[in-house]
Amino acid sequence: MKLLKISAATVAILAAALSMAMAGTFTRGTVKKVDEKAGKVTIIHEELVDLDMPAMTMVFRADEEMISRMSEGQDIEFVADRVNGKLTVIELK
């Protein structure tokens, strides 16, 4: 029984570490335009290290909750990834 408890704790620690590793690298940017109806946001951003993309201005998809936290001219830190083939803001500081 003691061995089972140790194994469960080890699994929990590994799961937490994997979750942190998958979070991605935050990138700084400035919101240029927000299109709530289309679920899109235009961001002037620094290099997207995880996606191997140079600094540029581009349009990202974002869910309603993310978009509600953004406004034009706002400086942000975000994580982007491909979701169903579309560049998407998946995390926002």
Buried (B, 14 or more C-beta within 10 A) or exposed (E): EEEEEEEEEEEEEEEEEEEEEEEBEBBBBBBBBBEEEEBBBBBBBBBBEBEEBEEEEBBBBBEEEBBEBBEEEEEBEBBBBEEEEEBBBBEBE
